[in-house]
């Protein structure tokens, strides 16, 4: 199912800032995508979770319709540790489907390597 747009919330807290070019890449994509919004925020996963996971930026993606109403569950993506991870996120957003199963396993915050360490 292709969505009309999305909101991307990017954590800008201490461990999530990076030199990976994430924000410029997201700005460029969001400007070119109808019904897309980019939001800079504090931590989106909570202090305890944030401290216990692999470091790197985490983004929260909320699919939406043309009126900016949510049309599915919000998805945490990350941690983004390499420029390749950023490219994978951009490609996933560009696809328009936003199915979490289409993300690389390592970028699925709740099932990636960090979660496996705590299960």
N, C-alpha and C positions, 0 to 999 in steps of 0.2 A: 504494500500500500504506500503510495507516494504521498508525502505531506506537502502542504502549501508553503509552510515556513517553519521557523523554529526560533527559540530563544537560546542563546549560548551564554551561560553564566560561568565566568572564569575567576577562580580563586586567585587573589593577589596577596594572600598572607605569606609570611616568611618563607616556608618551605616550598611554596608553589611558584614563586618567581623564578624565571629561567632566562637563559640567553638563547633559547631554541628558536626564536622568531615566531612564537605562538601568536602573540597579540597582533603583529602586523599581518600574518597570514589570515587570521580570523577577520580582521577589519576588512581586508581586501575581499574575502569571500562574502561576508555579510552585506557589504555595499552592493555587490553584484547579484544578491539573492532577494527577490521580492518576499516580503513578509518575514524577513529575518532581523533579529535584534541581538546585539552583543552587549552584555552587562558585565562590568567588573565588580567583584564583591569580595567579602571576606570568606572565611572557610565555609564550605558547603557540606562537609562530611562530619563535622563535630571535632572538638579538640582531642578527645581520647583516640578516636579513629585516626585522625590526622597524625598524631604522634607515633602511632604504632605501625604505620604503613611505609612502604618504600617511598622515598622522597621524589617529588616531581609535581608539576602542575596537574590539577584535576579540573575538569570542566563538567558542568551539568547541562544537558541538552533537553529542552522541552519542545516536542513537536507541536505545531499549532496549525489552525486553518487560516483562511484569508482574513478573518476578523480578529486574529491573534488569540483565539480560544484554544486551550489545550485539547489535543486529540489523541493523546496517549500518555503513557507513563514517562516521567522524566528519567533520563539515563545519565548516570555518572560515568565519565570516560577518563581513564588515566590509571596510574600516573603516567604522564608523558615524560619520557626520559631521554629521547633522542629526536633528531630532526625527522627521522623516518616515522616515529610515532606521530609527530605533528602532521606529516604528509598523509598518514593513514586516517587521522581524524578529519582532515580537510576532504579527502576523497569520500569518506563515509557521509559527511554532511552534504557534499556535492551530489551524491547519489540520489538524495531526496527520499530514500526509503526509511532511514533511521531505525532499522531493525537492529537491536543490540547483538543479535546473533551474527551479524555481518561485520562486527568489529573484530580485530585480532584479539585472541584470547587474552593477551597481556594487557590490553586496554580496557578490559571489562572489570571495573573496580571491585565488584562484589564476587568475582570468580577468578580474578587474575592471581598472580604469584603472591601478592601481599595477603589476600584472603586465605589462600591455601596454607599459609604459615600459621594462621589462627584457627583453623578448623580442626 
